[in-house]
Amino acid sequence: MSAEPHYQAAQEAHTGPIKNPKQLLLAVGISFIVPILIIVGLVAYVTSGNKPAGAATGDNMALYGVSQDARDRELADRLKRVGSIEIRDANRALAAGETVFKTQCVACHGSPGIPGAPHLNDASAWAPRIGQGYATLLEHALKGKGAMPPQGGGDFEDLEIGRAVVYLANAGGAKFTVPERPAAAAAGADGAAMPAQGAASGAATATDAAAPGAAAPVPAAPGTAPTAASTSSVPTTAATPAPAAGR
């Protein structure tokens, strides 16, 4: 009899907490419901904007040494450049070749510059390039060649890039002419032609005015004797006899 309670106590010690079907169903339901509630809570936390203060300060933490504010400013600057339109005056004065050189070309073609690039005042390096002509050098400058990137499409017009090419080439021994705007040259030619046209029209007007005056007959001065033609055209009348005296 004394062994039976001891057996029951040992059996209860080796059994689990679930002792009946009701407890089993409750455990299974909790094992399904609790993970679902945890997942829903995590999704709500991520999608909502209600985050602790510590997470808000973490947004400004540096990423690879660059802060969030710096990244925002860089992004705003890039968007501004893409979305902005710069309006330039088409009649503005062209930049001098030296100005374009000091602004855009001095890093490679100045002193000391980079190896392989013809430097300013280096006649030996510019001699074979000058032989190619101005048009070829301008094309290389605008579209790029070798290690030199294209210089066109930036802050300067293509004509201003051409002025920088002329400045560099002439410093190396060339005799290229500084390019100008075609409109300015045409305006100068039109301005020179207008005085010539005005002078020609004035001379033609003077000739036309003088021609009628030369063709008009000159009237005879008063008191002058009539010409033979005018005398012959006047009809002559016979002299009438004088009446006899005393009658």
Rosetta silent file (secondary structure, phi, psi, omega in degrees, C-alpha in Angstrom):
SEQUENCE: MSAEPHYQAAQEAHTGPIKNPKQLLLAVGISFIVPILIIVGLVAYVTSGNKPAGAATGDNMALYGVSQDARDRELADRLKRVGSIEIRDANRALAAGETVFKTQCVACHGSPGIPGAPHLNDASAWAPRIGQGYATLLEHALKGKGAMPPQGGGDFEDLEIGRAVVYLANAGGAKFTVPERPAAAAAGADGAAMPAQGAASGAATATDAAAPGAAAPVPAAPGTAPTAASTSSVPTTAATPAPAAGR
SCORE:     score description
SCORE:     0.000 S_00000001
   1 L     0.000  -33.907 -178.220    0.000    0.000    0.000 S_00000001
   2 L   -72.920  -19.785 -179.074    2.814    2.338    0.719 S_00000001
   3 H   -79.598  -23.780 -177.252    4.288    1.896   -2.752 S_00000001
   4 H   -65.768  -48.864  177.457    1.201    3.202   -4.623 S_00000001
   5 H   -61.700  -35.098  178.804    1.448    6.887   -3.591 S_00000001
   6 H   -65.939  -37.338  178.320    5.128    6.833   -4.359 S_00000001
   7 H   -66.027  -42.762  179.630    4.431    5.479   -7.866 S_00000001
   8 H   -65.135  -39.963  178.707    1.831    8.149   -8.561 S_00000001
   9 H   -64.619  -38.963  178.489    4.162   10.920   -7.424 S_00000001
  10 H   -67.966  -36.666  179.389    6.926    9.646   -9.678 S_00000001
  11 H   -68.114  -40.717  178.569    4.543    9.421  -12.647 S_00000001
  12 H   -66.656  -31.573  179.445    3.304   12.999  -12.172 S_00000001
  13 H   -68.405  -28.701 -178.069    6.871   14.248  -12.001 S_00000001
  14 H   -94.520   -2.520  177.320    7.655   12.802  -15.467 S_00000001
  15 L   -92.464  158.004 -179.390    4.495   14.074  -17.205 S_00000001
  16 L   -81.581 -177.890 -179.785    4.214   17.509  -18.934 S_00000001
  17 L   -71.346  -24.268 -179.879    2.071   20.505  -18.026 S_00000001
  18 L   -86.595  116.266 -175.783   -0.637   19.463  -20.521 S_00000001
  19 L  -116.144   -8.413 -179.336   -2.679   16.809  -18.840 S_00000001
  20 L  -147.823  166.481 -179.291   -5.947   16.905  -20.786 S_00000001
  21 H   -60.532  -32.555  179.947   -7.244   17.778  -24.298 S_00000001
  22 H   -62.582  -44.917  177.947   -8.493   21.176  -23.170 S_00000001
  23 H   -65.012  -33.849  178.367   -5.018   22.258  -22.166 S_00000001
  24 H   -65.133  -45.667  178.325   -3.663   20.926  -25.476 S_00000001
  25 H   -63.404  -39.669  178.645   -6.112   22.979  -27.526 S_00000001
  26 H   -63.738  -40.445  179.688   -5.336   26.065  -25.483 S_00000001
  27 H   -66.906  -40.896  178.809   -1.599   25.628  -26.022 S_00000001
  28 H   -64.661  -42.641  178.897   -2.016   25.130  -29.774 S_00000001
  29 H   -62.367  -42.412  178.817   -4.195   28.246  -30.060 S_00000001
  30 H   -64.641  -38.209 -179.191   -1.701   30.371  -28.157 S_00000001
  31 H   -65.628  -24.298  176.586    1.188   29.093  -30.312 S_00000001
  32 H   -88.825  -40.841 -172.845   -0.636   30.356  -33.434 S_00000001
  33 H   -73.851  -42.343 -176.083   -2.079   33.590  -32.096 S_00000001
  34 H   -61.522  -47.816  177.399    0.989   34.986  -30.340 S_00000001
  35 H   -60.806  -37.279  178.875    3.327   34.953  -33.434 S_00000001
  36 H   -63.651  -42.946  178.339    0.605   36.532  -35.542 S_00000001
  37 H   -63.293  -37.669  178.713    0.180   39.339  -33.031 S_00000001
  38 H   -65.412  -42.900  179.680    3.953   39.888  -32.941 S_00000001
  39 H   -64.175  -44.422  179.071    4.164   40.106  -36.759 S_00000001
  40 H   -61.540  -40.447  178.723    1.252   42.558  -36.950 S_00000001
  41 H   -65.025  -39.801  178.002    2.851   44.733  -34.294 S_00000001
  42 H   -65.785  -41.448  178.616    6.197   44.826  -36.112 S_00000001
  43 H   -63.271  -42.852  178.600    4.533   45.765  -39.409 S_00000001
  44 H   -64.103  -35.558 -179.922    2.582   48.549  -37.728 S_00000001
  45 H   -68.462  -40.611 -177.560    5.743   49.846  -36.094 S_00000001
  46 H   -71.428  -42.092 -175.465    7.698   49.947  -39.348 S_00000001
  47 H   -78.608  -22.713 -179.310    4.970   51.543  -41.447 S_00000001
  48 L   -85.064  157.679  178.831    3.914   54.165  -38.928 S_00000001
  49 L   -89.900    2.639 -179.318    5.836   57.363  -38.316 S_00000001
  50 L   -85.702   92.321  179.823    5.650   57.073  -34.559 S_00000001
  51 L  -116.676  155.394  177.655    9.192   56.140  -33.674 S_00000001
  52 L   -62.281  162.273 -179.313   11.081   56.767  -30.465 S_00000001
  53 H   -62.936  -31.535  179.838   13.236   59.859  -30.135 S_00000001
  54 H   -64.067  -35.705  178.562   16.382   57.764  -30.345 S_00000001
  55 H   -70.263  -34.145  179.113   15.512   56.603  -33.874 S_00000001
  56 H   -65.528  -39.764  177.864   14.906   60.190  -35.011 S_00000001
  57 H   -70.663  -24.375 -180.000   18.368   61.251  -33.916 S_00000001
  58 H   -71.794  -19.287  179.091   19.826   58.221  -35.676 S_00000001
  59 L   -65.565  -27.849 -179.461   18.703   59.550  -39.096 S_00000001
  60 L   -90.183    4.482  178.543   21.352   62.264  -38.900 S_00000001
  61 L   -68.861  147.618 -175.935   24.126   59.819  -38.118 S_00000001
  62 L   -70.085  137.672  174.735   26.946   59.818  -40.660 S_00000001
  63 E  -112.199  112.490 -174.561   26.903   57.172  -43.390 S_00000001
  64 L    55.398   38.257  177.348   30.451   56.470  -44.595 S_00000001
  65 L    84.176    0.946 -179.022   31.511   59.779  -43.102 S_00000001
  66 E  -115.878  124.515 -177.986   28.712   61.806  -44.815 S_00000001
  67 L   -75.521  164.851  178.933   25.857   63.112  -42.696 S_00000001
  68 H   -64.899  -37.839  178.999   22.217   62.979  -43.724 S_00000001
  69 H   -63.114  -41.294  179.009   22.072   66.771  -43.989 S_00000001
  70 H   -65.064  -39.092  177.599   24.998   66.783  -46.398 S_00000001
  71 H   -65.988  -38.321  178.137   23.342   64.103  -48.530 S_00000001
  72 H   -65.316  -41.079  178.951   20.098   66.082  -48.606 S_00000001
  73 H   -65.630  -40.576  178.566   21.914   69.239  -49.701 S_00000001
  74 H   -64.464  -41.658  178.044   23.765   67.363  -52.432 S_00000001
  75 H   -64.326  -42.355  178.449   20.538   65.805  -53.685 S_00000001
  76 H   -64.064  -36.642  179.132   18.780   69.188  -53.704 S_00000001
  77 H   -66.915  -40.754  178.823   21.695   70.706  -55.622 S_00000001
  78 H   -66.157  -42.608  178.673   21.558   67.978  -58.270 S_00000001
  79 H   -65.290  -35.455  179.145   17.811   68.343  -58.674 S_00000001
  80 H   -65.881  -40.048  179.958   18.157   72.110  -58.937 S_00000001
  81 H   -67.497  -35.372 -179.557   20.698   71.834  -61.733 S_00000001
  82 H   -72.765  -39.038 -173.589   18.516   69.453  -63.687 S_00000001
  83 H   -91.575   -1.764 -177.068   15.332   71.474  -63.268 S_00000001
  84 L   -97.837  153.061  178.603   16.732   74.994  -63.737 S_00000001
  85 L  -122.431  125.978  178.933   17.004   76.936  -67.006 S_00000001
  86 L  -101.750  121.876 -179.725   19.746   79.481  -67.551 S_00000001
  87 L  -101.606  122.335  179.972   18.878   82.272  -69.990 S_00000001
  88 L  -111.740  151.934  176.875   21.848   83.991  -71.585 S_00000001
  89 L   -77.874  121.921 -178.845   21.985   87.126  -73.663 S_00000001
  90 L   -67.298  -22.619 -178.407   22.746   86.168  -77.249 S_00000001
  91 L   -99.312   13.042  179.819   24.395   89.559  -77.821 S_00000001
  92 L   -67.933  156.713 -179.332   26.642   89.433  -74.757 S_00000001
  93 L   -68.258  138.495  178.754   30.330   90.049  -75.267 S_00000001
  94 L   -71.627  143.397  176.622   32.380   86.946  -75.975 S_00000001
  95 L   -71.332  143.454  178.931   34.891   85.893  -73.353 S_00000001
  96 L   -69.401  156.293  179.885   38.515   86.335  -74.335 S_00000001
  97 H   -61.546  -36.734  178.993   40.607   83.280  -75.082 S_00000001
  98 H   -65.404  -38.383  178.814   42.866   83.950  -72.104 S_00000001
  99 H   -64.327  -44.520  178.533   39.847   84.106  -69.782 S_00000001
 100 H   -64.201  -39.402  179.540   38.514   80.772  -71.043 S_00000001
 101 H   -62.327  -46.190 -178.067   41.986   79.242  -70.740 S_00000001
 102 H   -69.138  -25.391 -178.318   42.422   80.349  -67.123 S_00000001
 103 H   -86.103  -39.484 -167.882   38.926   79.147  -66.229 S_00000001
 104 H  -122.922  -18.152 -170.634   38.699   75.797  -68.001 S_00000001
 105 H  -117.725  -14.009 -170.768   42.046   74.775  -69.528 S_00000001
 106 H   -67.166  -26.361 -177.005   44.832   75.838  -67.168 S_00000001
 107 H   -63.091  -35.129 -177.832   44.677   72.660  -65.056 S_00000001
 108 H  -102.350  -38.995 -173.933   45.912   70.504  -67.948 S_00000001
 109 H  -100.467   -0.742  177.028   47.561   72.934  -70.394 S_00000001
 110 L   -85.460 -158.959  179.644   49.059   75.328  -67.857 S_00000001
 111 L  -112.393  125.160    3.398   52.234   74.945  -65.865 S_00000001
 112 L   -81.144  -17.314  179.900   53.037   72.260  -64.761 S_00000001
 113 L    70.489 -155.459  178.785   49.858   70.741  -66.269 S_00000001
 114 L  -121.932  152.225  179.465   49.634   67.038  -66.973 S_00000001
 115 L   -64.334  141.868  178.695   51.996   64.843  -69.017 S_00000001
 116 L    92.565  -17.945  179.539   51.048   64.401  -72.664 S_00000001
 117 L   -93.739  135.801  176.892   49.078   67.649  -72.943 S_00000001
 118 L   -68.748  123.193 -175.547   50.613   70.528  -74.946 S_00000001
 119 L   -89.794  164.994  179.812   51.330   73.283  -72.465 S_00000001
 120 L   -63.450  135.861  178.480   51.114   77.033  -72.930 S_00000001
 121 L    68.467   14.109  177.309   54.115   78.557  -74.797 S_00000001
 122 L   -95.466   90.115 -174.525   55.477   75.076  -75.644 S_00000001
 123 H   -64.505  -38.156 -178.579   56.227   75.583  -79.345 S_00000001
 124 H   -64.961  -34.995  179.169   57.708   72.111  -79.878 S_00000001
 125 H   -77.344  -29.605 -177.381   54.561   70.427  -78.558 S_00000001
 126 H   -86.797  -19.615 -174.904   52.217   72.688  -80.512 S_00000001
 127 H   -56.297  -52.041  179.511   54.046   72.548  -83.862 S_00000001
 128 H   -67.399  -27.174  179.893   52.545   69.240  -85.120 S_00000001
 129 H   -76.525  -35.552  178.083   49.115   70.193  -83.806 S_00000001
 130 H   -63.166  -34.751  178.825   49.155   73.599  -85.486 S_00000001
 131 L   -63.437  -20.797  177.833   49.762   71.841  -88.793 S_00000001
 132 L   -74.097  -18.769  178.694   46.394   70.105  -88.448 S_00000001
 133 L    97.016  159.180 -177.004   44.589   73.432  -88.723 S_00000001
 134 H   -65.827  -40.398 -176.692   42.219   75.400  -86.538 S_00000001
 135 H   -61.574  -41.265  179.493   39.098   73.412  -87.508 S_00000001
 136 H   -67.393  -42.843  179.322   40.644   70.109  -86.409 S_00000001
 137 H   -63.681  -38.656  178.720   41.909   71.553  -83.124 S_00000001
 138 H   -66.035  -40.186  178.507   38.486   73.045  -82.386 S_00000001
 139 H   -63.773  -40.765  177.917   36.779   69.701  -83.061 S_00000001
 140 H   -63.642  -38.309 -178.913   39.196   67.940  -80.704 S_00000001
 141 H   -69.805  -40.723 -176.608   38.517   70.538  -78.014 S_00000001
 142 H   -75.013  -40.351 -174.805   34.721   70.385  -78.328 S_00000001
 143 H   -99.772  -11.174 -179.393   34.347   66.608  -78.678 S_00000001
 144 L    87.138  153.881  177.355   37.414   65.486  -76.746 S_00000001
 145 E  -156.523  128.895  179.310   40.370   63.390  -77.823 S_00000001
 146 L    64.825 -126.887 -179.682   42.323   60.779  -75.920 S_00000001
 147 L   -81.329  -10.034 -178.711   42.494   61.641  -72.241 S_00000001
 148 E   -82.827  122.916  178.323   41.002   65.114  -72.801 S_00000001
 149 L   -75.156  162.677  177.029   37.251   65.188  -72.080 S_00000001
 150 L   -60.976  136.714 -179.582   34.873   67.219  -74.282 S_00000001
 151 L  -100.942   -9.067  179.763   34.993   70.920  -73.470 S_00000001
 152 L   -80.240  160.679  177.526   31.807   71.917  -75.295 S_00000001
 153 L    81.267   13.048 -179.452   28.409   72.302  -73.678 S_00000001
 154 L  -101.550 -140.430 -178.048   29.686   73.931  -70.489 S_00000001
 155 L   -75.167  -16.544 -177.081   29.698   77.486  -69.217 S_00000001
 156 L  -112.494  151.396  176.217   31.268   78.808  -72.436 S_00000001
 157 L   -71.982  164.481  177.267   29.985   78.856  -76.004 S_00000001
 158 H   -61.672  -35.563  179.181   31.683   76.827  -78.712 S_00000001
 159 H   -66.089  -35.070  177.715   33.003   80.074  -80.174 S_00000001
 160 H   -71.477  -34.866  172.713   34.586   80.965  -76.837 S_00000001
 161 H   -62.812  -39.541  175.984   36.210   77.518  -76.672 S_00000001
 162 H   -61.754  -35.132  176.472   37.561   78.280  -80.135 S_00000001
 163 H   -65.091  -38.216  176.651   39.038   81.493  -78.795 S_00000001
 164 H   -65.602  -37.513  176.651   40.859   79.519  -76.113 S_00000001
 165 H   -62.189  -44.383  178.503   42.194   77.184  -78.820 S_00000001
 166 H   -63.558  -40.043  179.434   43.478   80.172  -80.781 S_00000001
 167 H   -61.644  -45.417  179.707   45.045   81.630  -77.632 S_00000001
 168 H   -67.350  -45.690 -177.318   46.921   78.400  -76.890 S_00000001
 169 H   -66.413  -42.780  179.039   47.942   77.761  -80.496 S_00000001
 170 H   -65.318  -33.104  175.294   49.131   81.326  -81.115 S_00000001
 171 H   -67.287  -22.307  177.793   51.176   81.173  -77.910 S_00000001
 172 L   -95.595    5.956  175.199   52.833   78.085  -79.421 S_00000001
 173 L   117.362   -0.332 -179.924   53.666   79.786  -82.724 S_00000001
 174 L   -80.146  169.520  178.404   50.439   79.765  -84.750 S_00000001
 175 L  -128.749   41.991 -178.843   48.923   82.744  -86.537 S_00000001
 176 L   -72.403  149.567  176.863   45.249   81.894  -86.225 S_00000001
 177 L   -86.126  137.581  179.492   42.642   84.658  -86.386 S_00000001
 178 L   -67.294  123.063 -177.402   40.511   85.167  -83.284 S_00000001
 179 L   -70.330  146.691  176.640   36.973   84.005  -84.190 S_00000001
 180 L  -124.909  169.769  177.329   34.058   86.413  -83.943 S_00000001
 181 L   -69.386  136.372  177.352   30.304   85.994  -84.126 S_00000001
 182 H   -61.250  -34.102 -179.108   29.039   85.717  -87.735 S_00000001
 183 H   -63.454  -39.597  179.988   26.182   88.109  -86.947 S_00000001
 184 H   -66.041  -40.093  178.949   28.608   90.845  -85.894 S_00000001
 185 H   -66.200  -40.933  178.703   30.632   90.446  -89.087 S_00000001
 186 H   -65.404  -38.508  178.466   27.489   90.561  -91.243 S_00000001
 187 H   -64.212  -38.440  177.717   26.264   93.648  -89.404 S_00000001
 188 H   -65.198  -39.280  178.558   29.596   95.358  -90.059 S_00000001
 189 H   -67.045  -40.626  177.363   29.395   94.513  -93.763 S_00000001
 190 H   -64.485  -38.900  179.030   25.831   95.832  -93.976 S_00000001
 191 H   -65.798  -34.141  178.080   26.857   99.016  -92.201 S_00000001
 192 H   -73.958  -31.151 -178.646   29.683   99.561  -94.674 S_00000001
 193 H   -76.861  -27.331 -177.066   27.401   98.914  -97.654 S_00000001
 194 H   -64.587  -45.187  177.032   24.706  101.371  -96.550 S_00000001
 195 H   -61.589  -36.643  179.346   26.826  104.565  -96.988 S_00000001
 196 H   -65.308  -41.605  177.457   27.913  103.376 -100.438 S_00000001
 197 H   -64.721  -38.006  178.751   24.306  102.771 -101.452 S_00000001
 198 H   -65.161  -39.813  178.772   23.332  106.193 -100.099 S_00000001
 199 H   -66.282  -40.401 -179.864   26.080  107.901 -102.078 S_00000001
 200 H   -65.574  -42.607  179.519   25.073  106.084 -105.272 S_00000001
 201 H   -66.675  -34.629  177.836   21.404  106.989 -104.855 S_00000001
 202 H   -66.063  -39.846  178.381   22.351  110.619 -104.161 S_00000001
 203 H   -66.011  -39.917  178.710   24.401  110.804 -107.341 S_00000001
 204 H   -65.013  -37.550  178.678   21.556  109.309 -109.382 S_00000001
 205 H   -65.996  -40.971  178.963   19.114  111.853 -107.954 S_00000001
 206 H   -64.783  -38.338  179.044   21.419  114.724 -108.815 S_00000001
 207 H   -66.058  -42.857  178.944   21.782  113.443 -112.399 S_00000001
 208 H   -64.872  -34.370 -179.841   18.017  113.116 -112.834 S_00000001
 209 H   -72.713  -31.077 -178.278   17.477  116.637 -111.497 S_00000001
 210 H   -78.174  -27.713 -175.898   20.064  118.127 -113.851 S_00000001
 211 H   -63.761  -48.287  179.164   18.696  116.507 -117.043 S_00000001
 212 H   -62.307  -34.394 -179.852   15.352  118.437 -117.288 S_00000001
 213 H   -65.954  -33.828 -179.881   17.124  121.710 -116.674 S_00000001
 214 H   -74.169  -30.740 -176.932   19.452  121.158 -119.614 S_00000001
 215 H   -82.575  -19.535 -176.664   16.628  120.286 -122.011 S_00000001
 216 L   -72.271  140.479  178.962   14.429  123.303 -121.192 S_00000001
 217 L   -71.007  142.900  179.456   14.691  126.283 -123.682 S_00000001
 218 L   -85.554  122.642 -179.217   16.371  129.382 -122.402 S_00000001
 219 L   -68.624  148.839 -179.232   14.024  132.410 -122.711 S_00000001
 220 L   -74.911  143.749  179.069   15.310  135.418 -124.668 S_00000001
 221 L   -71.082  146.597  179.398   16.363  138.435 -122.733 S_00000001
 222 L   -66.027  140.532  177.389   14.126  141.512 -123.115 S_00000001
 223 L    90.823   -0.431 -179.945   15.290  144.065 -125.669 S_00000001
 224 L   -88.520  153.363 -178.338   17.193  141.633 -127.851 S_00000001
 225 L   -71.417  141.108  178.117   16.585  141.469 -131.603 S_00000001
 226 L   -67.634  150.278  179.521   14.375  138.616 -132.797 S_00000001
 227 L   -76.234  172.915 -178.414   16.048  135.828 -134.637 S_00000001
 228 H   -63.633  -37.723 -179.277   15.504  135.095 -138.297 S_00000001
 229 H   -64.876  -42.300 -179.745   13.100  132.330 -137.552 S_00000001
 230 H   -69.949  -30.611  179.541   10.969  134.537 -135.368 S_00000001
 231 H   -70.044  -41.204 -178.640   11.075  137.381 -138.002 S_00000001
 232 H   -68.921  -26.525 -178.451    9.965  135.156 -140.813 S_00000001
 233 H   -79.747  -14.212  179.962    7.096  133.830 -138.795 S_00000001
 234 L   -84.994  124.586 -179.097    5.640  137.316 -138.218 S_00000001
 235 L   -69.877  140.760 -179.142    3.237  138.275 -141.142 S_00000001
 236 L   -95.701  143.327  178.755    4.105  141.544 -142.993 S_00000001
 237 L  -113.284  143.301  179.879    1.402  144.151 -143.815 S_00000001
 238 L   -73.193  145.702 -178.770    1.445  146.475 -146.850 S_00000001
 239 L   -74.276  133.154  179.060    1.895  150.170 -146.167 S_00000001
 240 L   -86.880  142.021  179.907   -1.306  152.214 -146.644 S_00000001
 241 L   -69.111  145.616  179.429   -1.038  155.511 -148.658 S_00000001
 242 L   -76.880  144.091  179.364   -1.233  158.696 -146.688 S_00000001
 243 L   -67.092  146.296 -178.847   -4.272  160.930 -147.441 S_00000001
 244 L   -70.175  147.283 -177.822   -3.666  163.967 -149.732 S_00000001
 245 L   -76.901  145.119  176.105   -3.398  167.276 -148.039 S_00000001
 246 L    86.939   -4.626  177.968   -6.192  169.816 -148.497 S_00000001
 247 L   -98.044    0.000    0.000   -8.939  167.353 -149.202 S_00000001
